[in-house]
Each structure stands twice: as structure tokens, then as C-alpha cells.
Amino acid sequence: MQTELRPLSVKGRAWIAADSGPVIHLETNLLGPILSIDLREIAISADYAQAKSHSLNAEVWLPQFAVAYTDYAQRRMIIEHDFSDFELFSVQTRETIGKPREP
């Protein structure tokens, strides 16, 4: 399978919390159609919210809701994603390198 790269020009806006700095909303839009693959439009909007893990004493900002609008190959699609019940976890590993066993 051969992969073909195509340039993609987008514009966007980000809403950033003035008091603490994380991105709370993000929007992107395709600047122009890509006619060679019949892609007319892509617009994505995402809301972010704080997710806390009490067991790890950690806080991260993750997508809470996202919607994508696409006009591709004469089909218009609206796809919504609702994210919830995040689980934060930690994994620790240890590597020990030794001589191989002799047969």
C-alpha cells in the first residue's frame, strides 16, 4: 500500500482560561476544499474539562465533547463524541538486563 501525503490548510481558534491557562474550547476549519479527493469541508469543535484522579493526585484537561462536520464525496456528516468516566492510571516497569542462559 502506498501512502500519499497531501497538504492541508486549516485555521482555528482556541479559548484559553485566563486565570489558569488550559485550553477550554478549540475550533478548526479547513481553509479550502481539496478537490482531488472531493473533500469540501471539515470543521471540528471540542470542549475540554478538567479530569481529576484522587488516587494519583493528578489533574489533566481532556476532551469532554467534540463535534465534527464533514462534507466529503457529496455526503454531509455530523459526528458527535461525548467523553466521560475517564480513568487515570499509572504503570511502573523495571528492566533487568543479564547474561543469556546457556543451552
N, C-alpha and C positions, 0 to 999 in steps of 0.2 A: 504494500500500500504506500502510495506516495503522498506526502503532505505538502500542501501548497499554502504559503503564507500570503495573506492579503492585508494591506494597511487598513487601519480602522481609525477614523477620526471621531472623537466624542467630545462633548462639553458636559460640564456638570456643576453642581452646587453642593456645598456641604454646610450644614447648620452645626455650629460648634458651641458647646456650653461655655458661656463667658466666664463663669465662676470657677470651673474645674478643668476645661479643655477637651473633653472627649467629643467625638462626632456623635450627634444625636439623630441626624437625618442626612441622607445622601440621595442625590438625584443625578442620573446621567442620561444623555440623549445622543443618538447618532447624528453627526453633523450633516451628512448627506447620504443618499442611497448608494448601495453597492450593486449596481445593475448587473454585473457579471454573474451574480448568484441570486438575483431577484430579491434582494433584501432592501426593503423600502424604509423601514423604521424599527428602532429599538429604543425603548425608554424604560428605565428602571428607577424605582423609588424604594428606599429602605429606611425603616425606623430602627434605631438602636436603643437598648436599655441596659441597665446595669444588672449583671448576674453575680450573686454572692455565693461563696462557698464557705460555710462556717467551719467545716472540718479542715479545710486548707488555709483558712484565714486569708482568702483572696477575693478580689473584686475585678471583674473584667466587663467590658462593654461588648455586647453581642447583638446580632440582628434579632429583632422581635417580630417584625412584619416586613414583607417585601412584596412588591407587585411589579411585573414586567409586562410591557405592552410591545407586541411584535407584529409587524406587517411583512410577511415573508411568503413568496411564491403565491400571491393573490389570496392569502389567508391571514386573517387578523386573529391574534390570540391575546388573551389576558390571563396571566398565570399569577395566582396569589399564593404566598407561603406565610404561614403563621407558625412561629417558632416559640416553644415553651418547654418547661420542665428540663432545663439544661442541667447536666450533671458534670461538675468539675471533678477531676481526679488527678492523682499523681502516680507516676510509675518510677520506681528506682531500680537500677540494674547495677550489677557488678561483674566485671570481666576479669577472669584469671587466666593468664597465658602460661602454659607449661610445656614441657617436652612431650612429644607424642609417644604413645605407648609403642613398644616394640612388639611385632607379631610373634 
